[in-house]
Amino acid sequence: MSTYYYSPSTGGFYLDDFNKIIPEDAIEITKEYWQSLLEGQSAGKQISKDENGYPILIDPPPTVLTYSQSRAGEYPLVGEQLDMLWHAIDQGALDKNSLFYTTIADIKNRFPKE
């Protein structure tokens, strides 16, 4: 029966039946706790360590998008933009009141350049 370990210095798990070298700072954990950590990781949590080096699950830090990443997902598809532009030109309304202009202006206002 294997003994399970977690090393705070490497952030890795070790089994005495499998690993020939186990870091000196390795902390023994139960197989059940090891499984619960892996299940938590599969569910989107991150494995970290507490102040004593014991492995714990934490929420991952929020993803911070750059200006261009934030803005890029908001624009309509190019085909839709061209359609709005065509309609504005066809109606003789290619100005700041057209759907094309107001749609793009709204996105630029919500995500100003940094």
N, C-alpha and C positions, 0 to 999 in steps of 0.2 A: 504494500500500500504506500503510495507516494505521500510525501509531505510537501505542502505548497508554501511558497515564500513570495514576498514582494520586496523589491529593493527600491527604497526612496531615491537613491543616487542614480539609478538607471531608469526607473519608472517601469521596470519589467517584472514579470513573474517567472518563477523558477520552480522546478520539481526535482527533488533530490534523486529520483530514479532516472531522470532524463539528462539533467544538466551536470556536467562534470565540475564546473566552476560556479559557485554561488557567491555573490558579493558578500563581504563581511557585514554590511549593514542590513542584510535581508531579514525581514520580519516574518515569522511563521503565521500563516492564515489557514483557515479551514477550506476544504474543497468547496463547501457550500457557499462560503463568502466569496471565493474566487469566481464561482459560477454566477453569483448575483452581481458581481462587478462587471463581468462580461455581458450579462443580460442588460444591465443598465447602459453600458456603452453601446450596445446594439440598438437601444431605444433612444439614443441621442445624447446621453450624458457623457461626461468626460471623467476619466479616472485621474484623480489627483492624490494628494497626501495631506493629512492633517499636520498640526504642529509637532506631533511625535513621529511623523514619517509613516503613519498607518494609512493604507489606501482607502480612499473615500470617493464617492460619486459626487460630481458637481455639475451644475448647469454650465454649458459652454458660454463663453462671452458672446455678447451680441455681435453680429456681423456688421461692420461699418463699411458702407459702400462709398466709393469715391463719387465726386460730383457727376462725372460722366456715366458711371454705372447707375446712379439714381435716376438721372434724366433719361438715359437711353431706353429704359423699359417703359417709359411713359408715352413716347412718341407713337402715333399711329403707324401702321405698316406703310412703307413707301408707296405702295399702290393706292392706299386710301388717301395719303397726302396728295398724290398726283390727281386723284379724282376730285378732291375738294378744290384743288387749284384750278382744274379744268372747269368745274362748275362756276367758280368765281369769275374766271375770264369769260366764259360763255354768257354769263348774266351781266357782264360789264360791271361787276362789283368787286374787282380785285383791289380792295382797300383794307383799312384797319377794322372794318366791320364784317369782312368775309369770314366764313367758317374756318377756312384755312388759316387765316391770320390769328383769329381769336383762339383756336385750338393750340397753335404753336406758342402764342404769347402766354397762355395760361401755364403751359409746361415750363417755359422759361422763367416765369414769375415764381412758380412753386419751387424750382430748383435753380436759383441764381448761381452764376459762376462764382467760384471761391476766390 
